Amino acid sequence: MTRIENKHGGGIPDVFLTLEGMPLWVELKITKADRVVLSPHQVAWHTAYNAHGGLSFFLVSDPRSKNLGLINGLRAVELHRGTWAPLACGIYATMAEVWVAIMQQSVDHYKSLAALRPRALT
């Protein structure tokens, strides 16, 4: 796992990691009054990355409830426009639960990609 420090914009998420060889990106956010503030660059980055087969998430921390919400990067436009909780693929009490969810979603995502792509001829 690598924390990315991007001081020049561009919307690149905060963390890059690989789980069992599966690459993914995570944007870390703290909610304010049920909304998550995203820059247009972040919306564009997540939308484009996911449109090309990549996998990314927004991990939202709610300091009031102490819950963590996990939102697929495909939903960046919706997240930018509305509240986060209805978009979450899960709301969790612990990071251990978040990791289990990320692992399962990563496996599902990359299995579906592998099924769509024919094997290279040798």
N, C-alpha and C positions, 0 to 999 in steps of 0.2 A: 504494500500500500504506500502511495506517495502523496503527500500534501502538496498541492500546486499553489505557488504564490505568483499570481499574475497581476502585476501592477499596471498593465497596459490595456486592460479591457479585453474585448473579444468574446466574452461569455464562457470561457473555458471553466468547467466545474472545479470545485475545490480539491477533490480527491480522485486519484486514479488508482485502481487496484485490479488484480486478477485473482479470481477464486477458482482453484482447480483448473487453471489455464484459460478461464473465461474472462476476457477484459470487460471492465465497466467503469463508468464515471459516476460520482456522487456529488451533488451540490448540497451543501449544508446551509439550512435556513432556520431562523427563529421566527415564529409567527407573532404578529402584532395585531390584536383585535380580529383574529380569525383570518387574516389575510397574510399572504406572503409577497414581499416585494421582490420582483424580478426586473432586471434590466431588459430592454429590447434585445441586447446582444445575447443574454442568457436564453431567452425564448428562441431566438434564431438558431443558436448553437445546438440546443437540445432537439429542436424540430429537425434540423438538417442531419444531425448525427443518427438519430433514430430512423429517419427516412431511408438511410443508406445501410440499415442492418445493425447499427450499433445499439448498445444498451446503456441507458443512464437513468438515474433516479434523483429525486429531490428528497432529502431526509429533513423533515420539519420537526423542530422541537417546540413544544408548547409549554412555556414555563408555568402557566397557570395550572394546567392539569398534570404536568410532568410526563405527558404522553409523547410518543414519537410517531410521526406519520411518514409512511413511505409512499411516494408518488412516482409513477413511471414517467420518464422524460418525454414520452409521447404526448403527455397531457400538459405540456408547458404553456400552450396558448390558453387552455382552460384555467390553469393555475394562475396565470397572470391576470385573468379577467374576474376571478371569483374567489370564494373561500376554499380553503384547502381540504378540510375534513371529508366532504363528499367525494373528493377525487382520490383519496387514499386507497391503495390496494390493501392497506392494513394499518391499524393503529395499535401500537405496541407499548408495553410498560417498561421493557428492558432492551438494551442493545443486543443481548443474546437472541431475543425473539426477532429483532430486525435482521440479524445475520442469517438466521434460518430462512426468513422470507426472501432475502436477497439471493441466497444460494438456490432456493427452489425456483424463483423467477428466472435466474440466470440459466439454469439447466433447461427449463422450458423454452426460453428464448432461443438458445443456441441449438437445441434439438430441432425446433421448428425451422430454423435457418438451414440446418444441415439437410433436412428433408426436402427443402425447396431447390437445393443446388445439386445438379448432377455431379457425380464423381468425375474427376479429370481422367482422361484417357491416358494410359501409359504405353 
